[in-house]
């Protein structure tokens, strides 16, 4: 029985296509090597892009926190919020910003006066740096805070007036801190340069910290440049 010429042509074409799909071991290894080279070139760029995006979030957080802090004195006789009240009513600077709706929250006095923010719905991610390497929730499910305030301005139970700050553009107000606390926890206010162990930047630069000054601007500075205690530079933790 004679075969249909069209059938023979289709079979030949199919066999040719199958042959084209077969790769030698050397060809496969070459492709794998090329993919490996491309990955080694792209991954650092992707990592850097991710780091830049996280840094942008951190800067934006500090801008939002600064705006909230700077609105507070308008309603409180020119005083900044206090850093924490310790044994008084357990309110902290972030509690006061949330209770007064300055940071976009509307927490109750009872929530503000608790030791910590227990319900994540009462927390805010503006207090969390995504580059910290720390989970947003602690082991008990509480939202955490990776920023702290300068307690020369916002101290324990007391704070100063905005008018008492001589140089707003060169006085640290809020900054990123090594470690973290539950939001609303009475800790995390420092007042001077005391070494790399206490301050930390999560943004690919050792000994640098992202901070906001009392005029609301955000900067990235080397820790040693912020205090007279290191290298004789102008002290950004004081009022004058």
N, C-alpha and C positions, 0 to 999 in steps of 0.2 A: 504494500500500500504506500502510495506516494504521500510525502508530508507536504503540508501547505507551506509554500515559500515564506509567507508572512509569519507562520509559527516558528520556522527556523530562524528567521531574522530576530524575532522577539527573544528567543532562547539565547541567541548569541549576545544580544544586547544585555540581557540579564546576567549572563556569565561575566561579561566585561565589567558590569557595575559591581559585581561581587568582588572581582579582582581588585578594582579600584579602592574598595573599602578595606582591604587588608593592609596593615602597616607592619613594617619590619620592626624588630626590637630596637634597633638603632633610632628609627624615626620616633618611636614612642618615647625613648629616653631623651631625645632632643627636645621634644614638646614639653616633657616634664621639666627639663632644665630651664627652658624659656619661661615657663610659668613660675618656677622658683625665683628666677632673676627678677621678673616683673613684680612678684609679691614682695621681695626684699626692697625694691625701690618704692613701692606704693605704701607699704605698711607704716614706715616712719612718717610719711606725709599725712596719712589718715590719722595717726596717733596725735600728730601736732595739730591737725585741724580739730580733733576732738578736744584737745587741751585748750585750744583757743576759744572754742565754743563754751566750755565750762568756765573759763576765765571771764567771758562776757557775762555769763549768768551771775558769777560772783560780784563783778563790778556793778551790775544792775541791782543785785540784792543790797549792796552797800548804799547805792543811791537811794533806793526805796526806804531803807532803814534811816538814813540821814534825813530824808524829807520828813519822815514821821517824827524823829527826835526834834527837828527844828520847828515843827508845828506845835509841839507840846508846850513850850514856854508862852506862846500866845494866849493860852487859856489858863496858865498857872503862874501868873505874876512874874513872868520872865525866867522862872526856874526850869532847868532841865529835869527830866525824871531822875529819881535816885537809882543807884545801881542795884541795891537790894535793901530790904528792911530787916533782914535777919530775924531776930526774935519778936519783932513787932507783929506784922500781919502777913509776912511771907511774900509780899509783892516785890517783883523785880522790874527792871527797866522795860523788858519786853512785855511783862504783864500790863504795865501802865499804858504802853502804846496800844495794846490790844483792847484794854478796857475802855480807852478813850476813842477808839475807832481810828486812831492815827495810822495804823499799819494795815487797815482794811478789814480787820477783825471786829467783832462786837461781843467780846467775852464778858461774862457777868462778874460782879465783885467776888462772888463765892469762888468762881474758877480762878480769878486773879490771885486770891488770897490762899489758894491751896499750895502745897509745897512744890508741885510740878503740874505741868499740863498733862493730864492723864488721857484725855480723849483726843485722838488725832484731829478730829473735826475742829477743835479749838486751837490748833497749832497753825503755823504758817511756814511755808518753804522759803520765805525770804530770809529766814534765819539759818539757812543750811547751805553750805558750799558744796556743790556736786563733785568737786575735785578732792574732797577731804579723805576719801577712801574709807569713810565711816558710813554705815547705814543710816538712813534718815530716821529710822525707828530704833530705839534701844531694845534691850532684851525683854523689856516689859511692854513693848509696843508704844512707848511714848515718843513723840517727835523731838528731835534734838536741835541744839543751837551750837553753831561753830563760830560765832562771832562774840566779841566782848566789847565793853566800853571802858573808856579812860576814867578811872574813879577819882581823878582830880576834879573832873566836871560832874561826874555822877557817882558819888560815893555811897558808903553804907549809911542808910537812913537819911542822908543829907545830899544836897546837890548845890551847885552855884547858879547864879543868874547868867544869862547870856551876856549881859553888859559887863560882867566881871572878866570876860576873856579879852585880853588885849589884842591878840592877833589871831583872828578866826581862821585865816588861811594857813596858819602854821601851827595849829593846835589839834592834836589827834582827838577824835571824838569816838569813833567805833572802828574796830579792826578785826581781822581774822586771827584766831587763836589756836595754838596747838592743843588738840584734845577737844572734847565736846561735853555738853551737859544737856539734860532734859530741858526743854523750854520751860521757863518759869522757875528754874532752880536757882537758889541764892548763891551763885558762885560766878567767877569769871570776870571780875573787874580788876584791872591792873593799872598802876600809875607810873611806871618808869621802865626804862630798858634794863632787863635783868638776864640777858643771855638768850642764845638760840633755843635753848630748851623750852622756854616759855612762849615764844612767838614762832610762827611757822607759816610759810607760804606753801600752798598746795599747787602752785602754778609753775613748776619746772625750773624755779630759780631758788637755789639754796640761800637761806638767811634773808629772803625778801618777804615782805608782807604787804597785802593789799589793805589799804585803810582809807577812811574818810575823815576829813578835817572838819572843823566847826563851821566852815562856810558851805559845807555840803559837797565839796569836790572830792573825787576819789583818785588815789594815787597808788603806785607800786614802788615802795622804797626799801632800801636795805635797812635792816634793823638798827645797825650801828649808827646810821645817820639820823636817828630820831632822838638821840639823847646825849647830854653832856657826859653821861657816865661812860660813854664809849667814843673815843677818838676826838673828844672836845668839841663836838658839833652842837648846834643849837638844840635845846631841849624842847621837844614838841609835846611833852606830857604836862608841862606847866601852863599856868594861866597867862604868863607874861612873855 
